[in-house]
Amino acid sequence: AYTYGQHVYHKGAAVVHNLRYYLGDTLFRKACRFALENTQLTHWNSLDLRDKMETATGVNLHPFFNDWVFAPGFPHFSVDSFSLSAPNIDTFLISKVFIKQKLRGAPHYHEQVPLEVVFVNSKREKWQGHGMVSGISSILEFHLPLTFGAPIACWVNPNMQLLLARAEKERSINSPGQYSFSPAKMDIKVTSAPDTTLIRVEHHFVMPDSGLVANPGNYILTNRYWTVEGVFPNGFEASTNLFYDGRGKADQLDTELFAQTGPSEDSLVLLYRLRPGQPWGVYPFYTQVSLNSKIDKYGFFRLQSLLPGQYTLGKINGTLHLKDRKSVYGDIKIFPNPAQKTLLVQSEDPFDQIRIFPLSGAGEYTWNCPGASEQLLILPELPNGVYWLELSGKKGNGGKLVILEANK
């Protein structure tokens, strides 16, 4: 029960994999050989192994063993944000990366963790760096070559040098089709791919950001979330299904959410935000599918349009949400999207009013334009984020998502 259980085999393999990255291949092999050669025909324990490997390598392994061997659970690392500064010499851009650590079943934050950081530019090229992180937050600084250009994405541990509380899949897509992103718990149906698209999907086994800024709607959040990132050309279109499961199976998933709120699926919603630091809001125009019944805690959300950003599940109290709004308009076009200071709205059907409000639901801006089928909007000073643009008129209501990045 102890020697051959799943805990020893599964987490034991993860611990050895991580220790190899902590030390590097050369020191790892040296430490293993030294420990075996100096322990023959006798017993040893984890403390003995730690001490022998420290003697062989000269590396302090107390933090590693305290975090990974003598404590349960897993850490999780993510990029909270990154910033660029102008080069002070002719060969480098300087980037500061703000790293956040969360925990899944672990009693304390991990210390002195070597972390791989990868930057991606608009040409899908990558630049790799490494840094040491500790505690709930860390700041890493990197000097990127000017020839690499300004990165558009920054990922931590994308090559799975460490096994953390996250599952992921990354791939390049050149044509429409059905693509699996297992084990990140997502399949994507691409309907338009005018150019090569680099897509990275991560499934995070930790609680999404849930403070007052991140969760102004006071949603009850599940204990996991997805991130969809990459390099997306203009005209890329895709859809997906995101499953929820509170039955106590399949890695537990949403068991805690339903245990806290009850078995009903009626108040369950799909939440979205473009990036960390922005509020969660209800993702508009999805279809919820209950597979067997509305109280068996199992089903999925069908997204007609998959956008880059973060997704999670939650339960809320209320009577009307964006998912309840039925669009009666034909094709609605918005230029540009993302927008900065101006926005051109076009519709096949005439409308009388335009409303814009953030997915968090706080704040609203209205333009009256009776009988218009095209309208140029001069946008007020709004925070960057994802907004819902809604048209209304004699025919009814209809809308579309718009991303605002005015404060670049």
C-alpha positions in Angstrom: 0.0 0.0 0.0 2.9 2.4 0.7 5.7 1.2 -1.5 3.7 0.5 -4.7 0.9 3.0 -4.4 0.0 5.5 -7.1 1.3 8.3 -4.9 4.8 6.9 -5.0 4.7 6.0 -8.7 3.0 9.2 -10.0 4.3 11.9 -7.8 7.6 10.1 -7.3 8.2 10.3 -11.1 7.3 14.0 -11.0 9.7 14.7 -8.2 12.6 12.9 -10.0 11.8 14.8 -13.2 11.9 18.1 -11.3 15.0 17.3 -9.4 16.8 16.6 -12.7 15.9 20.2 -13.9 16.9 21.7 -10.6 20.4 20.2 -10.9 20.9 19.9 -14.6 21.7 16.6 -16.4 25.4 16.5 -15.5 25.0 17.2 -11.7 21.9 15.0 -11.5 23.8 12.0 -12.9 26.8 12.7 -10.7 24.5 12.9 -7.6 22.7 9.7 -8.4 25.9 7.7 -9.0 27.5 9.0 -5.9 24.4 8.2 -3.7 24.2 4.6 -5.1 28.0 4.0 -4.9 28.0 5.1 -1.2 24.9 3.1 -0.1 25.3 -0.6 -0.7 23.7 -3.5 1.3 22.0 -1.1 3.7 18.9 1.0 4.0 18.5 4.8 3.5 15.7 7.3 3.5 14.9 10.6 1.8 17.1 12.6 4.2 20.1 10.3 3.4 19.5 10.8 -0.3 19.3 14.6 0.1 22.5 14.8 2.1 24.4 12.5 -0.3 23.3 14.4 -3.4 24.3 17.7 -1.7 27.8 16.3 -0.9 28.2 15.2 -4.5 27.1 18.4 -6.1 27.7 21.2 -3.6 24.1 22.4 -4.2 21.8 23.2 -1.3 18.8 20.8 -1.9 17.0 21.5 1.4 14.5 23.8 -0.3 13.7 21.2 -3.0 13.2 18.4 -0.5 11.2 20.5 1.9 8.9 21.6 -0.9 8.7 18.4 -3.1 9.5 15.4 -0.9 8.4 16.3 2.7 5.3 18.2 1.7 2.2 17.4 -0.4 0.8 19.2 -3.4 2.1 21.2 -6.3 3.0 24.8 -7.0 1.8 26.8 -10.0 3.6 29.7 -11.7 2.1 32.2 -14.1 3.1 35.5 -15.7 1.1 38.2 -14.0 2.5 40.8 -16.5 5.7 41.9 -18.2 7.1 45.2 -19.2 9.7 46.5 -21.7 12.1 49.4 -21.3 14.0 51.2 -24.0 17.5 49.8 -24.6 20.3 51.6 -22.9 22.8 50.0 -25.3 22.4 49.1 -29.0 22.0 45.3 -28.6 19.3 44.6 -25.9 15.7 45.3 -24.8 15.2 44.9 -21.1 12.1 43.1 -19.9 10.8 42.7 -16.4 8.6 39.7 -15.9 6.3 39.6 -12.8 5.7 36.0 -11.7 2.8 34.9 -9.4 2.9 31.6 -7.5 -0.3 29.7 -6.5 -0.7 26.3 -4.8 -2.7 23.2 -5.3 -2.8 21.1 -2.1 0.6 22.4 -0.9 1.0 23.9 2.6 3.5 26.6 1.7 5.0 28.5 -1.2 8.0 26.9 -2.9 11.4 28.5 -2.6 14.4 28.8 -4.9 12.7 27.3 -8.0 14.5 27.5 -11.3 12.0 28.6 -13.9 12.2 28.7 -17.7 10.8 31.8 -19.3 10.1 32.0 -23.1 9.2 35.2 -25.1 7.3 35.0 -28.4 7.3 37.7 -31.1 4.9 38.4 -33.9 6.8 36.1 -36.3 6.3 33.2 -33.9 10.0 33.2 -33.0 11.0 32.4 -29.4 13.7 33.6 -27.1 14.5 31.6 -23.9 15.7 32.7 -20.5 16.0 31.3 -17.0 15.5 32.7 -13.5 15.1 31.8 -9.9 11.7 32.5 -8.2 10.5 32.2 -4.6 7.3 32.9 -2.6 4.0 34.3 -3.8 5.6 36.8 -6.2 8.9 37.3 -8.0 10.4 39.7 -10.6 12.8 38.4 -13.2 14.8 40.6 -15.6 16.0 39.6 -19.1 18.0 41.3 -21.8 16.4 40.5 -25.2 18.3 41.1 -28.5 17.0 44.1 -30.4 16.8 41.9 -33.5 14.2 39.8 -31.7 11.8 42.8 -31.4 9.2 43.5 -28.8 7.6 40.2 -27.6 3.8 39.8 -27.7 3.7 36.9 -25.3 5.6 35.6 -22.3 5.3 32.0 -21.1 6.7 30.2 -18.1 7.8 26.5 -18.2 6.4 26.0 -21.7 8.6 23.0 -22.3 7.5 21.3 -19.1 11.0 21.2 -17.5 9.0 21.2 -14.2 5.8 19.2 -13.6 3.5 21.8 -11.9 -0.3 22.2 -11.3 -0.9 22.8 -15.0 -1.5 20.8 -18.2 -0.8 22.2 -21.6 -0.6 21.8 -25.4 0.9 24.0 -28.1 0.7 23.6 -31.8 0.9 25.5 -35.1 -2.2 25.4 -37.4 -2.2 26.2 -41.1 -5.7 25.1 -42.2 -9.3 24.6 -41.0 -10.0 21.4 -39.2 -10.6 19.8 -35.8 -7.6 19.9 -33.5 -7.0 18.2 -30.1 -5.3 20.1 -27.3 -5.3 17.3 -24.9 -4.2 17.1 -22.0 -5.3 20.8 -21.7 -8.9 19.7 -21.8 -9.9 21.4 -25.0 -10.6 20.6 -28.6 -10.7 23.4 -31.1 -12.5 23.5 -34.4 -10.8 26.0 -36.7 -13.1 27.4 -39.5 -10.7 30.0 -40.9 -6.9 30.1 -40.8 -5.6 32.6 -43.4 -2.0 32.2 -42.1 0.0 30.1 -39.7 -1.5 30.3 -36.2 0.5 29.5 -33.1 -1.9 28.4 -30.4 -1.0 27.5 -26.8 -3.7 26.2 -24.5 -3.1 25.8 -20.7 -5.4 24.2 -18.2 -4.5 25.4 -14.7 -5.4 23.3 -11.6 -5.5 26.3 -9.3 -8.1 28.9 -8.2 -8.5 31.8 -10.7 -7.8 35.4 -9.5 -10.8 36.2 -7.3 -10.1 39.5 -5.4 -12.3 42.5 -5.6 -10.6 43.8 -8.8 -10.7 40.5 -10.5 -14.1 39.4 -9.4 -16.4 42.5 -9.0 -19.4 40.4 -9.8 -18.8 38.2 -6.8 -19.0 35.0 -8.8 -18.4 31.7 -6.9 -15.5 30.4 -9.0 -14.4 26.9 -9.7 -10.9 25.8 -8.7 -9.4 25.9 -12.2 -9.2 27.9 -15.4 -8.0 27.9 -19.0 -5.6 30.2 -20.9 -5.6 30.5 -24.7 -2.6 32.4 -26.1 -0.5 32.6 -29.2 0.0 34.5 -32.5 -3.3 34.9 -34.2 -3.5 36.3 -37.7 -6.4 38.5 -38.8 -9.3 36.4 -39.9 -8.6 33.5 -37.7 -11.9 31.9 -36.4 -12.5 28.9 -34.2 -15.0 27.4 -31.8 -14.7 25.0 -28.9 -16.6 23.1 -26.2 -15.6 23.6 -22.5 -16.8 20.8 -20.2 -17.7 21.1 -16.5 -17.7 18.1 -14.2 -18.7 18.1 -10.5 -19.3 14.4 -10.2 -16.0 13.7 -8.3 -14.3 12.1 -11.2 -11.7 13.2 -13.8 -9.1 14.9 -11.6 -12.0 16.3 -9.4 -12.3 19.3 -11.7 -15.4 21.2 -10.5 -16.3 19.0 -7.5 -15.6 21.8 -5.0 -17.7 24.3 -6.8 -20.8 22.1 -6.8 -20.2 20.9 -3.3 -20.3 24.5 -2.2 -23.3 25.6 -4.2 -25.4 22.5 -4.8 -26.0 20.3 -7.8 -28.1 22.7 -9.9 -26.5 23.8 -13.2 -29.0 26.6 -13.9 -26.8 29.3 -12.3 -23.6 28.1 -13.9 -21.9 30.5 -16.3 -18.8 30.7 -18.4 -16.5 33.6 -17.4 -13.9 35.3 -19.5 -11.2 38.0 -19.3 -8.6 39.0 -21.8 -5.6 38.9 -19.5 -4.5 38.9 -15.8 -5.4 42.1 -14.0 -8.8 42.5 -15.7 -12.2 41.6 -14.2 -14.0 38.3 -14.9 -17.2 38.8 -16.8 -19.9 36.5 -18.4 -18.8 35.4 -21.8 -21.6 36.3 -24.2 -23.5 34.1 -26.7 -22.5 30.6 -25.7 -24.8 27.6 -25.4 -24.9 25.5 -22.3 -25.6 21.8 -22.8 -26.7 19.6 -19.9 -25.8 16.1 -21.0 -28.2 14.1 -18.9 -30.0 16.4 -16.5 -29.6 19.8 -15.0 -28.7 18.4 -11.6 -26.1 15.8 -12.5 -23.3 18.4 -12.4 -22.0 17.4 -15.9 -22.2 19.2 -19.3 -20.4 21.7 -21.4 -20.5 25.2 -22.8 -20.4 25.5 -26.6 -18.5 28.6 -27.7 -19.3 29.9 -31.2 -16.2 32.0 -31.2 -13.0 31.3 -29.3 -10.9 34.4 -28.4 -7.5 34.6 -26.9 -7.7 35.1 -23.1 -8.7 33.3 -19.9 -11.8 31.2 -19.2 -13.2 29.8 -16.1 -16.6 28.6 -14.6 -18.6 30.1 -11.9 -22.0 30.4 -10.3 -23.9 33.7 -9.8 -27.2 35.0 -8.5 -29.2 37.2 -10.8 -32.0 37.3 -13.3 -30.4 38.4 -16.6 -26.9 37.9 -18.0 -25.3 38.4 -21.4 -25.9 34.7 -22.1 -29.6 35.4 -22.1 -29.5 38.1 -24.8 -30.7 36.8 -28.1 -29.2 38.4 -31.2 -31.7 39.3 -34.0 -29.2 41.2 -36.2 -27.4 39.8 -39.1 -23.6 40.2 -39.6 -22.3 43.0 -37.3 -18.9 44.4 -38.3 -16.6 46.3 -36.0 -13.4 48.1 -37.2 -10.8 48.1 -35.8 -11.0 45.3 -33.2 -9.0 45.7 -31.0 -9.9 49.4 -30.9 -8.1 52.4 -29.4 -9.9 55.8 -29.8 -12.4 55.3 -32.6 -14.7 52.4 -33.7 -16.7 52.0 -36.9 -19.9 49.9 -36.5 -21.7 48.4 -39.5 -24.8 46.2 -39.6 -27.0 44.6 -42.3 -30.1 45.9 -40.5 -30.7 49.4 -39.3 -30.4 50.2 -35.6 -31.3 53.1 -33.3 -28.9 52.9 -30.4 -25.4 51.5 -29.5 -24.4 50.6 -26.0 -20.9 49.5 -24.8 -20.3 48.0 -21.4 -17.5 45.8 -19.9 -18.1 42.1 -19.4 -17.9 42.8 -15.6 -21.2 44.7 -16.0 -20.0 47.9 -14.3 -20.5 51.1 -16.4 -22.3 51.8 -19.6 -22.0 54.2 -22.6 -24.8 54.9 -25.1 -24.9 56.5 -28.5 -28.3 57.4 -30.2 -28.3 57.0 -34.0 -31.9 56.5 -35.3 -32.1 54.4 -38.4 -28.4 54.0 -38.9 -26.7 51.1 -40.5 -23.2 52.5 -40.0 -21.9 54.7 -37.2 -18.4 56.0 -36.2 -17.9 56.2 -32.5 -15.4 58.4 -30.7 -14.7 56.4 -27.6 -14.4 57.9 -24.1 -11.4 57.2 -21.9 -12.2 53.6 -20.9 -9.9 51.1 -19.2 -8.4 48.5 -21.4 -10.3 45.2 -21.5 -13.1 43.3 -23.2 -16.4 45.0 -23.8 -19.8 44.1 -25.2 -21.2 46.3 -28.0 -24.9 46.0 -28.3 -27.2 47.3 -31.1 -30.9 48.0 -30.4 -33.7 49.1 -32.6 -37.1 48.1 -34.0 -35.9 44.6 -34.8 -34.6 43.9 -31.3 -31.1 43.5 -29.8 -27.8 42.1 -31.1 -24.2 42.4 -30.1 -20.5 41.5 -30.5 -17.4 41.5 -28.4 -14.9 44.4 -28.8 -11.4 44.6 -27.2 -10.3 48.0 -26.1 -6.5 48.8 -25.9 -6.5 52.5 -25.8 -3.8 52.8 -23.1 -0.9 51.2 -24.9 
